[in-house]
């Protein structure tokens, strides 16, 4: 089976799931988290990848959809890491 990658991309004021190979939009959602959850469900355990993009079009997060127990991060650790990066970026923009 070939590896298939799904993108979560901004679409006006919504978020869409896009097939990386065909470029077709599979579905769209009002929030980024809903789109990410749906992309995980669409994968149905297949060995696919997920690339999440930010509002400005930059790759934000790339994760394998099939997560093993040993590589799994807790939600609190992920949130803390995202907050740290956001804070660092805010400080960078304030100084420039």
N, C-alpha and C positions, 0 to 999 in steps of 0.2 A: 504494500500500500504506500503510495507516495505521501509525503508530508504536506499537509494543507495548513495554511496560515490564515487566521481571521484577523481583520483589523476592526478596532472600535474607533470611529472617526467622528468629528463634529459635523453636523449637518444643519446649517442655519441655527435655530435655537434648540435643536434636538441632538441625539447621538445615534449613530447608525452602526450596524455590523456589516462589514464588507468582506467579500471573498477576495483574498489577495491575488489569486490566479486569474479569475475571470473579471474582477473589478465590479461585479454585480453587488448591489445592496441587498442584503438578505432581510433586514428589518430595521426599524428605528424606534427609539425610546425617548421619553422626556428627560431622563437623567443618565449620566455616565455609568453609575453603579448598576442600574437596571440593564444597560446594554452589556456590561461586562458579565453579569450573572447569566444573561441570555446566551452570550457567546459560549460560556462554559457548558450550558445545557445543550446547545447545538452540537458541541463537540462530542457529547455522549460518550466520553472516555476514549475517543480516538486519539492517536498520537499527533495532535495538531498543536500549533503555537498560537499565541494571542499577542498582538501588538496594540497597545492603547496609545492613542495620539492625544495631544493637548489641544486646546482651542486655537492656538496659533499654528497648528499643523506639525509640531515637533513630536518625535517619538517620546512618549512619556514613560512607558513601562512595557517590557517584553517578558512574558512568563510562559512556561510550558503549561498547557491546560491539564495534563495528566501529572498530578503532584503525588509524589510518594510521601508516606508518613514521615520519613526521616528528613526530607527537605522542606517540610511544611512550616511556614512561619505563622505565629499567632497573629490575629487581627490587630491586637494592641501594638505589637512590634512593627507591623507594616505602617500603621497610622503614625506611630512615633517617628519612623524614618521619613515619611512624607512630610510631616510637620517640620522636621529638622531641615529638609531641603527647601521647603517653602520659606522658612525663616531666613535661611542663608541667602536665598534669592532676593528677598525683600531688603535685607541689609546691603546687598550688592547694589541694588537699584537706588537705594537712599544715598550711598556714597558717590554714585556717578553723576 
